[in-house]
Amino acid sequence: SKSQRQMMKNLLTENWLLKLISLVLAVMLEVYFYSPDNSIEFDLSVPVKIDNLAAERMIVWPPNGDRGLFTRVRLRGPAPLEEKVKSSELHFTVDLAKTVRPSMQVELSTEQLSLPSGVTVVELEPSRIELRFEKEVRKELLVVADEVGAPQDGFTVSGIKVFPETIAAWGPESELD
């Protein structure tokens, strides 16, 4: 209707100078925010999460891989986004659902990282991880005490008793053999 067109015309034409200045300032702020002068590089240690590792298997390479894997990621982006990226829970995921091989190479993809617009990956080290697996076994081990030293003159050792006599140990099969 005519009144709606008049309202739209008024909406666009009233305070047009103020609206134009606001638009120019918004564009300038956006250009500054993403400009190279406002860009920094920073490093993050990003975890590599292993999904669907069979219960009877464990990671034996890289060393201490069963305690967690990490890769270093160098990022570049606007300085105001650094804290936002650092506080986000970035991670890579490796799915082992159908893996039965004793080892494999995993290529980490930066596309797995949910980075804000304007933040890019400069370097990923390592970008490829070799994983080796072994069967995890449990064994009962006999505890043996070594005799160290000798008793004073006039004394003798009638026997050594160890408690507990056995302990349970678990780990990679090759280590426990």
N, CA and C atoms as a LAMMPS dump frame, in Angstrom:
ITEM: TIMESTEP
0
ITEM: NUMBER OF ATOMS
531
ITEM: BOX BOUNDS ff ff ff
-5.0000000000000000e+02 5.0000000000000000e+02
-5.0000000000000000e+02 5.0000000000000000e+02
-5.0000000000000000e+02 5.0000000000000000e+02
ITEM: ATOMS id mol type element x y z
1 1 1 N 0.832 -1.178 0
2 1 2 C 0 0 0
3 1 3 C 0.878 1.243 0
4 2 1 N 0.225 2.38 -0.172
5 2 2 C 0.935 3.647 -0.293
6 2 3 C 1.612 4.034 1.021
7 3 1 N 0.989 3.773 2.146
8 3 2 C 1.575 4.134 3.439
9 3 3 C 2.81 3.278 3.738
10 4 1 N 2.792 2.031 3.326
11 4 2 C 3.968 1.172 3.536
12 4 3 C 5.136 1.639 2.681
13 5 1 N 4.85 2.039 1.438
14 5 2 C 5.922 2.563 0.567
15 5 3 C 6.491 3.85 1.131
16 6 1 N 5.63 4.682 1.68
17 6 2 C 6.095 5.946 2.272
18 6 3 C 6.974 5.659 3.482
19 7 1 N 6.597 4.656 4.301
20 7 2 C 7.407 4.296 5.465
21 7 3 C 8.773 3.771 5.033
22 8 1 N 8.803 2.965 3.985
23 8 2 C 10.071 2.43 3.489
24 8 3 C 10.946 3.559 2.937
25 9 1 N 10.343 4.478 2.225
26 9 2 C 11.08 5.61 1.673
27 9 3 C 11.667 6.445 2.803
28 10 1 N 10.861 6.699 3.84
29 10 2 C 11.339 7.47 4.993
30 10 3 C 12.468 6.732 5.711
31 11 1 N 12.335 5.413 5.798
32 11 2 C 13.355 4.605 6.469
33 11 3 C 14.702 4.732 5.755
34 12 1 N 14.658 4.786 4.45
35 12 2 C 15.893 4.873 3.678
36 12 3 C 16.424 6.304 3.565
37 13 1 N 15.575 7.28 3.514
38 13 2 C 16.025 8.652 3.25
39 13 3 C 16.251 9.484 4.5
40 14 1 N 15.597 9.163 5.61
41 14 2 C 15.811 9.937 6.829
42 14 3 C 17.191 9.64 7.395
43 15 1 N 17.881 10.66 7.819
44 15 2 C 19.218 10.535 8.413
45 15 3 C 20.186 9.785 7.501
46 16 1 N 20.07 9.996 6.196
47 16 2 C 20.897 9.256 5.236
48 16 3 C 22.389 9.518 5.443
49 17 1 N 22.759 10.72 5.864
50 17 2 C 24.171 11.028 6.083
51 17 3 C 24.713 10.23 7.271
52 18 1 N 23.954 10.159 8.331
53 18 2 C 24.353 9.377 9.501
54 18 3 C 24.484 7.892 9.144
55 19 1 N 23.562 7.398 8.343
56 19 2 C 23.609 6 7.921
57 19 3 C 24.832 5.732 7.037
58 20 1 N 25.149 6.657 6.163
59 20 2 C 26.313 6.521 5.284
60 20 3 C 27.61 6.533 6.098
61 21 1 N 27.705 7.438 7.066
62 21 2 C 28.898 7.505 7.931
63 21 3 C 29.033 6.206 8.73
64 22 1 N 27.941 5.669 9.241
65 22 2 C 27.965 4.41 9.991
66 22 3 C 28.445 3.26 9.116
67 23 1 N 27.985 3.228 7.899
68 23 2 C 28.396 2.177 6.972
69 23 3 C 29.885 2.277 6.659
70 24 1 N 30.378 3.475 6.404
71 24 2 C 31.802 3.674 6.109
72 24 3 C 32.645 3.264 7.312
73 25 1 N 32.239 3.646 8.522
74 25 2 C 32.984 3.267 9.724
75 25 3 C 32.985 1.75 9.917
76 26 1 N 31.87 1.093 9.657
77 26 2 C 31.795 -0.355 9.792
78 26 3 C 32.737 -1.049 8.808
79 27 1 N 32.782 -0.573 7.583
80 27 2 C 33.681 -1.147 6.571
81 27 3 C 35.14 -0.918 6.971
82 28 1 N 35.458 0.277 7.461
83 28 2 C 36.838 0.565 7.883
84 28 3 C 37.251 -0.326 9.054
85 29 1 N 36.352 -0.536 9.985
86 29 2 C 36.645 -1.402 11.127
87 29 3 C 36.882 -2.84 10.663
88 30 1 N 36.078 -3.309 9.749
89 30 2 C 36.241 -4.663 9.21
90 30 3 C 37.578 -4.795 8.479
91 31 1 N 37.934 -3.817 7.678
92 31 2 C 39.214 -3.839 6.954
93 31 3 C 40.368 -3.83 7.949
94 32 1 N 40.299 -3.007 8.987
95 32 2 C 41.367 -2.967 9.989
96 32 3 C 41.474 -4.297 10.734
97 33 1 N 40.326 -4.875 11.103
98 33 2 C 40.315 -6.104 11.886
99 33 3 C 41.043 -7.229 11.152
100 34 1 N 40.849 -7.332 9.852
101 34 2 C 41.46 -8.401 9.068
102 34 3 C 42.706 -7.959 8.307
103 35 1 N 43.227 -6.774 8.585
104 35 2 C 44.406 -6.289 7.865
105 35 3 C 45.671 -7.002 8.322
106 36 1 N 46.697 -7.082 7.459
107 36 2 C 47.965 -7.706 7.839
108 36 3 C 48.632 -7.001 9.025
109 37 1 N 48.395 -5.708 9.189
110 37 2 C 48.994 -4.968 10.31
111 37 3 C 48.432 -5.444 11.653
112 38 1 N 47.249 -5.988 11.644
113 38 2 C 46.601 -6.44 12.869
114 38 3 C 46.705 -7.96 13.021
115 39 1 N 47.511 -8.587 12.167
116 39 2 C 47.627 -10.035 12.158
117 39 3 C 48.862 -10.482 12.939
118 40 1 N 48.719 -11.572 13.684
119 40 2 C 49.84 -12.126 14.444
120 40 3 C 49.924 -13.626 14.182
121 41 1 N 51.066 -14.212 14.521
122 41 2 C 51.232 -15.664 14.471
123 41 3 C 51.412 -16.168 15.884
124 42 1 N 50.822 -17.317 16.17
125 42 2 C 50.961 -17.912 17.495
126 42 3 C 50.889 -19.426 17.367
127 43 1 N 51.496 -20.119 18.343
128 43 2 C 51.549 -21.577 18.346
129 43 3 C 50.576 -22.15 19.365
130 44 1 N 50.034 -23.308 19.02
131 44 2 C 49.178 -24.053 19.941
132 44 3 C 49.596 -25.521 19.915
133 45 1 N 49.487 -26.167 21.05
134 45 2 C 49.674 -27.608 21.132
135 45 3 C 48.272 -28.208 21.096
136 46 1 N 47.977 -28.932 20.019
137 46 2 C 46.619 -29.431 19.798
138 46 3 C 46.601 -30.95 19.992
139 47 1 N 45.687 -31.462 20.823
140 47 2 C 45.625 -32.913 21.043
141 47 3 C 45.101 -33.668 19.823
142 48 1 N 45.59 -34.896 19.69
143 48 2 C 45.104 -35.817 18.667
144 48 3 C 44.329 -36.896 19.416
145 49 1 N 43.013 -36.891 19.258
146 49 2 C 42.166 -37.86 19.962
147 49 3 C 42.048 -39.133 19.13
148 50 1 N 42.259 -40.261 19.786
149 50 2 C 42.15 -41.56 19.132
150 50 3 C 40.799 -42.165 19.507
151 51 1 N 39.964 -42.403 18.508
152 51 2 C 38.649 -42.997 18.732
153 51 3 C 38.648 -44.46 18.289
154 52 1 N 37.904 -45.277 18.995
155 52 2 C 37.653 -46.67 18.637
156 52 3 C 38.892 -47.552 18.601
157 53 1 N 39.82 -47.33 19.521
158 53 2 C 40.951 -48.238 19.684
159 53 3 C 40.428 -49.47 20.41
160 54 1 N 40.655 -50.644 19.825
161 54 2 C 40.145 -51.888 20.417
162 54 3 C 40.631 -52.02 21.862
163 55 1 N 39.781 -52.551 22.711
164 55 2 C 40.066 -52.631 24.147
165 55 3 C 41.32 -53.434 24.456
166 56 1 N 41.624 -54.453 23.655
167 56 2 C 42.789 -55.292 23.944
168 56 3 C 44.068 -54.778 23.283
169 57 1 N 43.998 -53.612 22.641
170 57 2 C 45.172 -53.048 21.969
171 57 3 C 45.599 -51.754 22.648
172 58 1 N 46.87 -51.44 22.49
173 58 2 C 47.379 -50.175 23.033
174 58 3 C 48.375 -49.58 22.056
175 59 1 N 48.57 -48.274 22.155
176 59 2 C 49.53 -47.566 21.309
177 59 3 C 50.913 -47.72 21.935
178 60 1 N 51.873 -48.227 21.142
179 60 2 C 53.242 -48.36 21.65
180 60 3 C 54.195 -47.39 20.944
181 61 1 N 53.736 -46.786 19.855
182 61 2 C 54.528 -45.76 19.18
183 61 3 C 53.596 -44.687 18.714
184 62 1 N 53.874 -43.433 18.904
185 62 2 C 55.038 -42.83 19.546
186 62 3 C 55.083 -43.181 21.04
187 63 1 N 56.285 -43.079 21.613
188 63 2 C 56.417 -43.377 23.043
189 63 3 C 55.432 -42.548 23.862
190 64 1 N 54.844 -43.152 24.847
191 64 2 C 53.828 -42.527 25.715
192 64 3 C 52.583 -42.1 24.941
193 65 1 N 52.394 -42.667 23.764
194 65 2 C 51.219 -42.336 22.952
195 65 3 C 49.916 -42.723 23.617
196 66 1 N 49.997 -43.708 24.522
197 66 2 C 48.784 -44.116 25.235
198 66 3 C 48.349 -43.053 26.24
199 67 1 N 49.241 -42.124 26.561
200 67 2 C 48.897 -41.042 27.509
201 67 3 C 48.392 -39.791 26.8
202 68 1 N 48.497 -39.772 25.474
203 68 2 C 48.013 -38.632 24.704
204 68 3 C 49.001 -38.222 23.632
205 69 1 N 48.472 -37.848 22.49
206 69 2 C 49.275 -37.382 21.369
207 69 3 C 48.967 -35.912 21.125
208 70 1 N 49.999 -35.164 20.753
209 70 2 C 49.823 -33.74 20.483
210 70 3 C 50.59 -33.359 19.231
211 71 1 N 50.136 -32.331 18.574
212 71 2 C 50.854 -31.763 17.442
213 71 3 C 50.889 -30.247 17.613
214 72 1 N 51.947 -29.627 17.083
215 72 2 C 52.088 -28.173 17.195
216 72 3 C 51.489 -27.525 15.949
217 73 1 N 50.627 -26.552 16.179
218 73 2 C 49.978 -25.843 15.075
219 73 3 C 50.343 -24.362 15.19
220 74 1 N 50.898 -23.805 14.098
221 74 2 C 51.195 -22.369 14.038
222 74 3 C 50.059 -21.723 13.244
223 75 1 N 49.419 -20.734 13.879
224 75 2 C 48.269 -20.062 13.269
225 75 3 C 48.577 -18.593 13.012
226 76 1 N 47.891 -18.022 12.026
227 76 2 C 47.986 -16.586 11.742
228 76 3 C 46.565 -16.041 11.654
229 77 1 N 46.373 -14.903 12.323
230 77 2 C 45.053 -14.293 12.277
231 77 3 C 45.026 -12.99 13.047
232 78 1 N 43.867 -12.342 13.069
233 78 2 C 43.719 -11.081 13.787
234 78 3 C 44.03 -11.25 15.274
235 79 1 N 44.775 -10.303 15.83
236 79 2 C 45.173 -10.374 17.241
237 79 3 C 43.984 -10.544 18.188
238 80 1 N 42.858 -9.86 17.959
239 80 2 C 41.741 -10.031 18.898
240 80 3 C 41.166 -11.457 18.938
241 81 1 N 41.459 -12.275 17.926
242 81 2 C 40.915 -13.635 17.902
243 81 3 C 41.842 -14.658 18.561
244 82 1 N 43.059 -14.247 18.936
245 82 2 C 44.012 -15.191 19.517
246 82 3 C 43.446 -15.865 20.765
247 83 1 N 42.934 -15.108 21.702
248 83 2 C 42.4 -15.688 22.938
249 83 3 C 41.185 -16.571 22.673
250 84 1 N 40.355 -16.179 21.713
251 84 2 C 39.184 -16.991 21.371
252 84 3 C 39.637 -18.355 20.852
253 85 1 N 40.654 -18.364 19.998
254 85 2 C 41.157 -19.625 19.446
255 85 3 C 41.817 -20.454 20.546
256 86 1 N 42.619 -19.816 21.397
257 86 2 C 43.319 -20.539 22.46
258 86 3 C 42.352 -21.145 23.475
259 87 1 N 41.228 -20.496 23.706
260 87 2 C 40.28 -21.011 24.692
261 87 3 C 39.315 -22.036 24.094
262 88 1 N 39.296 -22.142 22.771
263 88 2 C 38.424 -23.154 22.152
264 88 3 C 39.086 -24.523 22.278
265 89 1 N 38.317 -25.556 22.194
266 89 2 C 38.835 -26.907 22.378
267 89 3 C 39.154 -27.535 21.026
268 90 1 N 40.214 -27.038 20.39
269 90 2 C 40.64 -27.583 19.114
270 90 3 C 41.221 -28.975 19.32
271 91 1 N 40.988 -29.867 18.366
272 91 2 C 41.59 -31.202 18.406
273 91 3 C 41.479 -31.858 17.035
274 92 1 N 42.362 -32.813 16.812
275 92 2 C 42.284 -33.677 15.646
276 92 3 C 41.697 -34.997 16.122
277 93 1 N 40.989 -35.703 15.245
278 93 2 C 40.418 -36.991 15.6
279 93 3 C 40.885 -38.043 14.602
280 94 1 N 41.338 -39.172 15.133
281 94 2 C 41.719 -40.318 14.31
282 94 3 C 40.788 -41.461 14.697
283 95 1 N 40.053 -41.979 13.729
284 95 2 C 39.108 -43.061 13.987
285 95 3 C 39.731 -44.392 13.572
286 96 1 N 39.882 -45.292 14.531
287 96 2 C 40.496 -46.595 14.287
288 96 3 C 39.463 -47.713 14.203
289 97 1 N 38.233 -47.381 13.898
290 97 2 C 37.137 -48.357 13.936
291 97 3 C 37.432 -49.617 13.126
292 98 1 N 38.009 -49.485 11.964
293 98 2 C 38.214 -50.654 11.109
294 98 3 C 39.691 -50.993 10.94
295 99 1 N 40.526 -50.54 11.861
296 99 2 C 41.96 -50.774 11.75
297 99 3 C 42.354 -52.007 12.539
298 100 1 N 42.949 -52.976 11.85
299 100 2 C 43.436 -54.176 12.522
300 100 3 C 44.936 -54.355 12.29
301 101 1 N 45.522 -53.469 11.498
302 101 2 C 46.958 -53.565 11.212
303 101 3 C 47.763 -53.217 12.456
304 102 1 N 49.018 -53.707 12.533
305 102 2 C 49.861 -53.395 13.689
306 102 3 C 50.435 -51.98 13.653
307 103 1 N 50.375 -51.313 12.476
308 103 2 C 50.854 -49.925 12.4
309 103 3 C 50.131 -49.214 11.262
310 104 1 N 50.176 -47.894 11.317
311 104 2 C 49.553 -47.09 10.264
312 104 3 C 50.1 -45.667 10.299
313 105 1 N 50.033 -44.999 9.157
314 105 2 C 50.386 -43.589 9.047
315 105 3 C 49.081 -42.789 9.045
316 106 1 N 49.047 -41.728 9.836
317 106 2 C 47.86 -40.88 9.915
318 106 3 C 48.234 -39.489 9.427
319 107 1 N 47.52 -39 8.427
320 107 2 C 47.714 -37.652 7.909
321 107 3 C 46.708 -36.748 8.612
322 108 1 N 47.203 -35.734 9.324
323 108 2 C 46.314 -34.819 10.041
324 108 3 C 45.801 -33.755 9.075
325 109 1 N 44.522 -33.523 9.098
326 109 2 C 43.898 -32.554 8.202
327 109 3 C 43.508 -31.298 8.976
328 110 1 N 43.989 -30.158 8.506
329 110 2 C 43.662 -28.898 9.174
330 110 3 C 42.174 -28.565 9.046
331 111 1 N 41.497 -29.243 8.142
332 111 2 C 40.055 -29.019 7.984
333 111 3 C 39.273 -29.516 9.195
334 112 1 N 39.897 -30.367 10.028
335 112 2 C 39.233 -30.827 11.246
336 112 3 C 39.153 -29.73 12.299
337 113 1 N 39.98 -28.705 12.165
338 113 2 C 39.993 -27.625 13.152
339 113 3 C 38.906 -26.628 12.809
340 114 1 N 38.098 -26.285 13.775
341 114 2 C 37.041 -25.29 13.567
342 114 3 C 37.603 -23.919 13.923
343 115 1 N 38.249 -23.298 12.944
344 115 2 C 38.876 -21.998 13.174
345 115 3 C 37.938 -20.876 12.764
346 116 1 N 37.978 -19.759 13.487
347 116 2 C 37.153 -18.61 13.093
348 116 3 C 37.617 -18.035 11.756
349 117 1 N 36.738 -17.342 11.097
350 117 2 C 37.059 -16.699 9.832
351 117 3 C 38.23 -15.738 10.014
352 118 1 N 39.2 -15.804 9.111
353 118 2 C 40.355 -14.921 9.195
354 118 3 C 41.56 -15.574 9.847
355 119 1 N 41.386 -16.739 10.48
356 119 2 C 42.498 -17.456 11.111
357 119 3 C 42.88 -18.612 10.196
358 120 1 N 44.176 -18.691 9.849
359 120 2 C 44.646 -19.733 8.942
360 120 3 C 45.794 -20.514 9.578
361 121 1 N 45.986 -21.739 9.129
362 121 2 C 47.087 -22.585 9.587
363 121 3 C 48.31 -22.277 8.74
364 122 1 N 49.414 -21.913 9.406
365 122 2 C 50.67 -21.625 8.729
366 122 3 C 51.527 -22.883 8.673
367 123 1 N 51.531 -23.638 9.773
368 123 2 C 52.377 -24.826 9.858
369 123 3 C 51.744 -25.834 10.807
370 124 1 N 51.963 -27.1 10.501
371 124 2 C 51.473 -28.197 11.318
372 124 3 C 52.626 -29.179 11.485
373 125 1 N 53.088 -29.366 12.722
374 125 2 C 54.269 -30.199 12.959
375 125 3 C 54.047 -31.139 14.13
376 126 1 N 53.997 -32.428 13.959
377 126 2 C 54.052 -33.137 12.686
378 126 3 C 52.676 -33.154 12.019
379 127 1 N 52.685 -33.232 10.709
380 127 2 C 51.418 -33.314 9.985
381 127 3 C 51.049 -34.768 9.716
382 128 1 N 52.021 -35.645 9.923
383 128 2 C 51.804 -37.081 9.741
384 128 3 C 52.337 -37.8 10.983
385 129 1 N 51.549 -38.704 11.507
386 129 2 C 51.937 -39.438 12.711
387 129 3 C 51.913 -40.927 12.399
388 130 1 N 52.988 -41.604 12.775
389 130 2 C 53.016 -43.055 12.66
390 130 3 C 52.523 -43.64 13.977
391 131 1 N 51.562 -44.53 13.88
392 131 2 C 51.02 -45.197 15.06
393 131 3 C 51.352 -46.686 14.973
394 132 1 N 51.821 -47.246 16.091
395 132 2 C 52.033 -48.693 16.179
396 132 3 C 51.245 -49.212 17.372
397 133 1 N 50.664 -50.375 17.174
398 133 2 C 49.807 -50.97 18.192
399 133 3 C 50.327 -52.35 18.569
400 134 1 N 50.028 -52.747 19.78
401 134 2 C 50.31 -54.103 20.233
402 134 3 C 49.167 -54.552 21.105
403 135 1 N 49.112 -55.864 21.245
404 135 2 C 48.122 -56.431 22.141
405 135 3 C 48.525 -56.094 23.571
406 136 1 N 47.564 -55.663 24.355
407 136 2 C 47.818 -55.372 25.766
408 136 3 C 47.553 -56.654 26.559
409 137 1 N 48.544 -57.039 27.356
410 137 2 C 48.4 -58.269 28.148
411 137 3 C 48.565 -57.959 29.623
412 138 1 N 48.073 -58.901 30.415
413 138 2 C 48.178 -58.798 31.879
414 138 3 C 48.872 -60.062 32.366
415 139 1 N 49.838 -59.886 33.255
416 139 2 C 50.569 -61.031 33.795
417 139 3 C 50.756 -60.872 35.29
418 140 1 N 50.832 -62.03 35.954
419 140 2 C 51.192 -62.058 37.365
420 140 3 C 52.703 -62.274 37.424
421 141 1 N 53.414 -61.4 38.101
422 141 2 C 54.866 -61.494 38.198
423 141 3 C 55.274 -61.807 39.626
424 142 1 N 56.245 -62.688 39.753
425 142 2 C 56.761 -63.077 41.054
426 142 3 C 57.708 -61.99 41.559
427 143 1 N 57.552 -61.572 42.804
428 143 2 C 58.42 -60.56 43.399
429 143 3 C 59.582 -61.281 44.068
430 144 1 N 60.801 -60.942 43.676
431 144 2 C 62.008 -61.566 44.225
432 144 3 C 62.852 -60.474 44.86
433 145 1 N 63.283 -60.716 46.106
434 145 2 C 64.124 -59.746 46.813
435 145 3 C 65.587 -60.157 46.659
436 146 1 N 66.424 -59.225 46.285
437 146 2 C 67.859 -59.484 46.205
438 146 3 C 68.47 -59.301 47.579
439 147 1 N 69.41 -60.196 47.923
440 147 2 C 70.141 -60.035 49.178
441 147 3 C 71.273 -59.057 48.93
442 148 1 N 71.29 -57.985 49.7
443 148 2 C 72.335 -56.977 49.575
444 148 3 C 73.025 -56.857 50.926
445 149 1 N 74.334 -56.993 50.926
446 149 2 C 75.083 -56.871 52.173
447 149 3 C 75.071 -58.178 52.957
448 150 1 N 75.69 -58.152 54.133
449 150 2 C 75.781 -59.335 54.996
450 150 3 C 75.47 -58.917 56.427
451 151 1 N 74.898 -59.858 57.22
452 151 2 C 74.591 -59.507 58.607
453 151 3 C 75.882 -59.364 59.42
454 152 1 N 75.786 -58.696 60.548
455 152 2 C 76.952 -58.521 61.429
456 152 3 C 77.415 -59.879 61.952
457 153 1 N 78.653 -59.917 62.413
458 153 2 C 79.204 -61.167 62.951
459 153 3 C 78.303 -61.703 64.055
460 154 1 N 78.084 -62.992 64.041
461 154 2 C 77.273 -63.641 65.056
462 154 3 C 75.8 -63.734 64.675
463 155 1 N 75.391 -63.117 63.558
464 155 2 C 73.999 -63.165 63.107
465 155 3 C 73.932 -63.911 61.778
466 156 1 N 72.815 -64.541 61.538
467 156 2 C 72.586 -65.222 60.262
468 156 3 C 71.178 -64.886 59.768
469 157 1 N 71.01 -64.971 58.471
470 157 2 C 69.691 -64.758 57.864
471 157 3 C 69.073 -66.136 57.676
472 158 1 N 67.932 -66.354 58.311
473 158 2 C 67.287 -67.66 58.2
474 158 3 C 66.363 -67.732 56.979
475 159 1 N 65.984 -66.613 56.456
476 159 2 C 65.129 -66.611 55.27
477 159 3 C 64.605 -65.212 54.979
478 160 1 N 64.15 -65.033 53.764
479 160 2 C 63.576 -63.738 53.349
480 160 3 C 62.15 -64.001 52.904
481 161 1 N 61.236 -63.233 53.437
482 161 2 C 59.83 -63.358 53.065
483 161 3 C 59.412 -62.051 52.38
484 162 1 N 58.796 -62.163 51.23
485 162 2 C 58.367 -61.001 50.448
486 162 3 C 56.841 -60.941 50.465
487 163 1 N 56.328 -59.754 50.698
488 163 2 C 54.882 -59.563 50.663
489 163 3 C 54.58 -58.306 49.87
490 164 1 N 53.783 -58.332 48.876
491 164 2 C 53.101 -59.486 48.316
492 164 3 C 54.071 -60.354 47.512
493 165 1 N 53.728 -61.617 47.335
494 165 2 C 54.591 -62.546 46.611
495 165 3 C 54.511 -62.341 45.111
496 166 1 N 53.368 -61.814 44.643
497 166 2 C 53.205 -61.538 43.209
498 166 3 C 52.553 -60.175 43.037
499 167 1 N 52.775 -59.621 41.873
500 167 2 C 52.101 -58.369 41.511
501 167 3 C 51.511 -58.531 40.118
502 168 1 N 50.473 -57.765 39.84
503 168 2 C 49.858 -57.777 38.511
504 168 3 C 50.487 -56.667 37.688
505 169 1 N 50.861 -56.999 36.479
506 169 2 C 51.426 -56.011 35.563
507 169 3 C 50.695 -56.126 34.232
508 170 1 N 50.516 -55.008 33.555
509 170 2 C 49.921 -55.052 32.232
510 170 3 C 50.624 -54.035 31.358
511 171 1 N 50.655 -54.36 30.074
512 171 2 C 51.345 -53.518 29.11
513 171 3 C 51.441 -54.216 27.778
514 172 1 N 52.302 -53.715 26.884
515 172 2 C 52.434 -54.326 25.57
516 172 3 C 53.006 -55.747 25.683
517 173 1 N 52.499 -56.624 24.87
518 173 2 C 52.905 -58.023 24.917
519 173 3 C 54.409 -58.198 24.776
520 174 1 N 55.045 -57.43 23.86
521 174 2 C 56.484 -57.573 23.637
522 174 3 C 57.295 -57.195 24.876
523 175 1 N 56.803 -56.275 25.676
524 175 2 C 57.521 -55.844 26.877
525 175 3 C 57.351 -56.846 28.022
526 176 1 N 56.191 -57.459 28.127
527 176 2 C 55.937 -58.37 29.228
528 176 3 C 56.436 -59.789 28.961
529 177 1 N 56.781 -60.092 27.711
530 177 2 C 57.377 -61.409 27.425
531 177 3 C 58.759 -61.448 28.011
